[in-house]
Amino acid sequence: MSDPDHPASAAPARRSLFVDTTPLRESPPFARLWGGNAIAGIGSQITVVAVGLQIYDITHSTLAVSFVALFALGPMVVFGIYGGMLADVFDRRKVALISALVAWAATAGICALAWLHNETVWPLYVLTMLNTVGATVFASADTAITPRLLRKELLPAAAALNGISAAISITVGPAVAGVLVAAVGFAPTFSIDVVTFTCAFLAVLLLPPVVPEPGAERPGLRSLIEGARFLRRAANIRTSFIADIIAMTFGQPRVLLPAVGALLIGGGAVTVGVLTAGYAIGGLISSVFSGPLGHVRAQGRAVGRAITVYGAAILAFGVVLLVQSLDGHGRVSQHWGDVHWPSLIAAAAALLVAGGADNVSAIFRGTILQASAPDAMRGRIQSVFIVVVTAGPRVGDLYIGAVSAIWVALWPGPVAGGVLIVVLIFVLMRTQRSFREYDALHPVA
């Protein structure tokens, strides 16, 4: 008999280069949830890019674009943690539905402001903050639902499938956003998200109740302290969080993209869409061909190597911006036909590698958490994971925006950030022996 907890003892399975789609075939509720989130994610990414473009259009300031992160960061952390406690105590389906309604209402508000030709940025900050809060709580509940819908041994395949849906969203959404903003303006662009979000809502609505297990700690200080104590003991999970914080804090150049399209490479909003899509295509490719990742035992080392590649790719992106800034001579056009093609291709290639490496890291980090965290802690620890992966990029937005404002240039942030990522990950892997020696056949938190 094979032992699902020890894959090496099972009969050898046929290895495939492609992602395992068994979760979609075995669990119709998971398939609906996966499809709904993928469609809604496209609209969400359209809004993320369009909000940045609109704020830059109003202020002509990269720092103002990065302030979106400042307004959302604190509430996202607080409600993300609280959402994890809610997911451990209440029906996770109801938690997901209520939080989805909050996120949808905020998106509808952003859309309404655009139709009313709003030229003030602070309402966009507030509504984006509310959208982020709703989306973070939704993600905490949604991710905690997945283990109830699938066999435990299918969770890594589910993580790779979720990587594909996220990559499709980030690939299609920004590209569509760039084209739509350039062609029809902000209001119709935001309207797409209002419509597509209903797909995620309906997918959750069709789920059966996902009630908590008996004995769950009520939301509050005791529950929070219990989760914090576990995380303090869980060195490998904690190290995976730190690794992602390093990567996202110093390696998120997305707030630069409106200025890159307007001032450096040319092409305006369409260039922003292409560069953002390049990052996502890398994630999509690594997910589609994720079959071999399921056979990697040294998952801690794999995380370190993936993030090192990520840092090198961000450094390369910064070098492209540096070279173009020295060679551009200020001759930049918003017209797509006048874009500087060599720089655009090189920048997109660097971001493609970065996106692929980031996704590989995410697959392994998610697998480590799912395999080693006890079920009673999954909601709270998963909420911390979601806060890390969503807050990190926003801290990175602030870092990149501040460095660009101080240096009055676009390239210093990604160049310095890429170097910092490589150095800090090297130090982390050398000092965290248990993470470096983590064995997927014997998962230890």
Secondary structure, 3 states (H helix, E strand, C coil): CCCCCCHHHCCCCCCCCCCCCHHHHHCHHHHHHHHHHHHHHHHHHHHHHHHHHHHHHHHCCHHHHHHHHHHHHHHHHHHHHHHHHHHHHCCHHHHHHHHHHHHHHHHHHHHHHHHCCCCCCHHHHHHHHHHHHHHHHHHHHHHHHHHHHCCHHHHHHHHHHHHHHHHHHHHHHHHHHHHHHHHHCHHHHHHHHHHHHHHHHHHHHCCCCCCCCCCCCCCCHHHHHHHHHHHHHCHHHHHHHHHHHHHHHHCCCHHHHHHHHHHHCCCHHHHHHHHHHHHHHHHHHHHHCCHHHHHCCCHHHHHHHHHHHHHHHHHHHHHHHHHHHHHCCCCCCCCHHHCCHHHHHHHHHHHHHHHHHHHHHHHHHHHHHHHHCCHHHHHHHHHHHHHHHHHHHHHHHHHHHHHHHHHCCCCHHHHHHHHHHHHHHHHHHHHCHHHHCCCCCCCCC
